[in-house]
Amino acid sequence: MQRLAILVFVVLFVIGQTTTITLAYRNSSVIPSQNLASKNFWQLNQALAFYQKASQQYWPMIPSHPSVIKLGTKSHSVLILRERLLMTGDLSPYDDQGGSRYDYRLREAILSFQERHGLKADGAIGNDTRNELNVSPAVRMQQIALNMQRWAALSSKLKNDDRFIIVNIPDFHMHLYENHHRILSLRAIVGKPDLQTPEIASKITRIVFNPYWNIPNKIAKKDIAPKMLEDPGYLHRMHIRIFKTEDDDSGQITPGRVNWESAAESGLIYHLRQDPGPDNALGQVKFEFQNSHDVYMHDTSAKNLFETDIRDYSHGCIRLENPFALVNYLMKDSPNWSEERLQEILATGKTRYVKVPVPIPIFVTYITTWVDEEGRLNFRNDVYNLDQINSEDNQEIW
């Protein structure tokens, strides 16, 4: 019912607009609230009016030839590209030098377009960038309206918080806010499409240094057991031990007593645990927040994965590129905390649990459209296909 009310309001609002095709959502003077979520709701409302107007007019489509457009390329497609970028404000009339050659000013406009669509910002137009350029206004209208619902739902949760964390799954980032202004951003790795990171609202209450990794049964079956069949020394090399149960440290089992073929087919009847150390999948620190999915944020030993643009590699938990920046923030109000104390704890190699002095709200969200602090409308790929599912659920409203 709430979705229906919001969408009906959006449609009625758009019908009454006389906005010309311009990026009206950049005008912050008409935004009634500084709450991050409600501000995005109203900015997206204005963006929706822009795309509604655009859907009634000619929308340039970039041809597939040439297959790659880069600096120096001369083609009729470049003329169409200029027109397309002028419509969304990525290219300003002042910077438009005209002509069919792909010049430096046009490249700067494409870099901006790529950044606000979460694409690799290389200034070249290949398949990924062309596909985003060719998304129709009607599709963008659906995407914006759907995300307005998400921002509206988040707004009520944020109204009493002056500081909070948002992990946005399709953006592959963690953002820390104070008074609804972003003060820290970290690259994040989220769950694979078949092992999705769930949406969560909770509070970070505890930090674990030099953590153990209690390996979930599904990972033991899918990943560990096949590796043991190929390499019987894998557990020893990765410092993974086998126990009868998770809570029984005395009941350790040797790898030779396990039927790994059966484990790969039907699952493991024992519990696997990886010791703290340089090979530990959780790295040197993890952040705990209560939820029913056993999801947490943590460090990682696989730092190279942060260099990719699409970072859906995990089994559901959230990996952070520079987790100690978050540690420093969470512990800054503790009188007994210092960099020296941190290094002492890490140097022991032993697991240590530390309460967060002031627990901080965390929201793991799925938002594919927003307006950033520079006033740019951002879109992201629907990595879990949730936009498509929710759009079908609301199809009768449109």
C-alpha angles and dihedrals in degrees: 000000000000091000091051092051093049095047093047089051091050094051093048091048093051094048090056095052125105093185115149120226099284135115095267093166089075089072102094093180091083095051108106099201140038093211103122094230099042090044089055090047092057095041090052089048088061092044088053090057089053093052092043088057091044091052089063094053140055113295114195117233118205111232120235091240124113092035091215126029114197141154109313096017112141116203144128085248088070090062089054090046091055091053092048095050092046090057094058096038096245086120117040122214088240092059096042106106093177126220135099097275120101102236137181095269091053090048090054089052091051091049088056091047092050093049094052091048095049093246128141102278101224099128092239124115112226131149097296096050093041091052091054092046089053098051105122124241089242091059091047090051091057092046093049094047092050092051091048086064090052093049091047091053091048093048094070090051093052100045096094098038123091092183131029146144126243122194107191108199100203090046094051091221141112116217127194118205135195117189087350092301119116113242102166135027126185130183112247138197116216137188125298117255089258093044100039126192105238127227109259139179113197144114130263104237106161142031121208118204121201089007128197115233112228099201114223116237093242091057091046089054099040102037114012102044095052090049091052090053090054097039119020090192094058097101093049093048093048093044093241118154131196123228133180090236136000093253098044111086092170095059099074118164127205116235091240091067092060123091097222094184089058090044091054091050104037106013135260121292091202134065123252122209129181117214122232114271145096093304095050111123091222093054117211101321143027133188119222127210126166116258139137094242099065089238123152140159120253151161120262139211091217098078094157092073091071090070091071123087099222105052108182100131107118133094090244105296122104121249120201126209097215106017095166090068085064092044090055092052096046093048099040093102094053111102092205096052126098141146088260091055091050093052091048091055094047092047092059091063088214125124113259127184118210125183117228106243092223113019111228127214115247126195120192102200142179107219122153100177131046143135114248128218090269090058095252120143109235129201128186134191117267093243095177096035090241095133090058093047094048093044090056090050090055097038094110090060092061 
